Amino acid sequence: MLIADSLIKVNLKTMCGIVAYIGQREAYPVILKGLKRLEYRGYDSAGVALLNNGLKVYRKKGKVAELEESLMGVDLHAHIGIGHTRWATHGEPSDRNAHPHQSNNGKLAMIHNGIIENYAQLKNELQKKGYEFKSDTDTEVLLNFIEDIQMNNHCGLEEAVRIALKRITGAYVIVLIDQDNPDTLIAARKGSPLVIGVGKGEHFLASDASPIIEYTKEVVYVNDYELAILRPDELILKNLGNEKITPFVQKLDLELAAIEKGGYEHFMLKEIFEQSDTIYDCLRGRLDAIAGKITMSGVEKYIEQLKNANRILIVACGTSWHAGLVAEYIIEELCRIPVEVEYASEFRYRNPIVHKGDVIIAISQSGETADTLVAIEKAKEQGAIIFGILNVVGSSIARTSHAGAYTHAGHEIGVASTKAFTAQLVVLTMVALKLAHDKGTIDQLRYMHLINELHEIPDKVSTILRSSEKIRLIAEKYKDARDFLYLGRGYNFPIALEGALKLKEISYIHAEGYPAAEMKHGPIALVDENLPVIFVATKDAYHEKIISNMQEIKARKGIVIAVISEGDDVITQMADDVMIVPDADEIVAPMLSVIPLQLLSYYIGLAKGLDVDKPRNLAKSVTVE
Ligand code: AGP
């Protein structure tokens, strides 16, 4: 539980994107392009270090483009280099806190993603030895600690790094270059993601595969406590005990086009418009609507444990947590298994009661969210079975899970999760349907009906996307509102929460999601002629109830905007504006009703001139707690 324990005492610092290159190409353009691809991970400062007749380090507060701008006309020729884009949580964004950091003797440069917990004590020891620090980062402390070991032990960089890593606590990916060894890159990982791209006479390192895919599909995912020594023609992996490990080279199933904008103005819009295809990809090879069969090897492997579970715990964060909430309704309805949905950040510290054999479903797009990772590591130690619903292949949570299912939504670059969310709903619905059918808690008629409902979703999504212009006009109308309220009942309640989260993330407008009936217990006090109230009101068992909730808002001059099923004339009459989705069974309707809300938040953010792909203060995967 080392990682978990160290994170508990953590004072957070950074969460970032790292890129490195060694080979025959010009290193700088490879690194710069890679940093731009990783910028969704963090974007408050950036830097590169290059080795060419000495070490050259360049850093700049702000986005990667500002670093690029500041280096116009500089001789950046080099075949080895490291680069970093930062997301600060501790230690303000500034040139001096930006990475790479340089050691006191000026010979070593290092980039780092993670947290060195015991850095203050190390810093004290080093200051007593006369070391000076130019930044207030833990990274610079670790770097000088490595230099000090090198000097005192008269050893090479690799050994100094190994010794140092045995003395620190925390999470890290570090990559170093050394002026005295211009043909070697040293990297190590514990708790943060690291991928190595294997090329002919060259190697690439990055936080994920997106900076690598353009050059090679051969990758090695570095595991915790592993150290990599890279030369143009050599890749050596070792553990901290200095024992060699055979690298496991995997082939990436990612296409370059998947990480380009494809003619869309923003990745978020592209990813919203990809959902008909990504949901189809998610169903493909799993759902056979004619035979009425669902094939999911991960479920089959653990079918007995899953269907006989006393309860299912779902652990996740953010949008993934909302998918978990929808799954709670579906699994309890179809499988009659009690489900509890847990915020991973609370679950990991609450000392929860986990019994041997309990089933934990971990939902995560990135597969790297620290709270979710540590929460399932804790539960796994107590004998729980971890079933991962993940989008990024080979991610840390995927490797920690006993089994699971990938959502196949493709690379999601927009910080606001959209296509991964609908794919999560599709996978969770297929898992529930398969379990229910196996348990016999659903009859064949209903089973086949829901199979067909799932089968029809990709086309219904295309229909919704064709009405995007109408949604843009609604966004234009309400973009200046100060607050929004999102209301839903039953399966649509979590969609109200998700709609509110999307609007907050993208437009910085305050928005709250609530179960519609909960309104009378307080939030209705907010209602006046300036408050847009968005109802997720597709046809379901709660339809009459939600109409009366709308009347309560109208009675207080509130603005009613509703996501409705096609042909719903009653609400069309009542509402100020409607966003229409094709009719569908209430169990699959959340996959449809969320899409107008994704578009609404996108168009409001766009109308306000905001950076919808990289909203302020956010990052795509939260790799520290
Ligand atoms: C959603 O738009 C946000 N990016 C965020 O809430 C996200 O869902 C959360 O950080 C969980 O990420 P994960 O799915 O990668 O674990």
Boltz pocket constraint, residues with backbone or C-beta under 6 A from the ligand:
constraints:
  - pocket:
      binder: B
      contacts: [[A, 317], [A, 318], [A, 319], [A, 320], [A, 363], [A, 364], [A, 365], [A, 366], [A, 367], [A, 368], [A, 369], [A, 372], [A, 415], [A, 416], [A, 417], [A, 418], [A, 505], [A, 619], [A, 620], [A, 621], [A, 622]]
      max_distance: 6.0
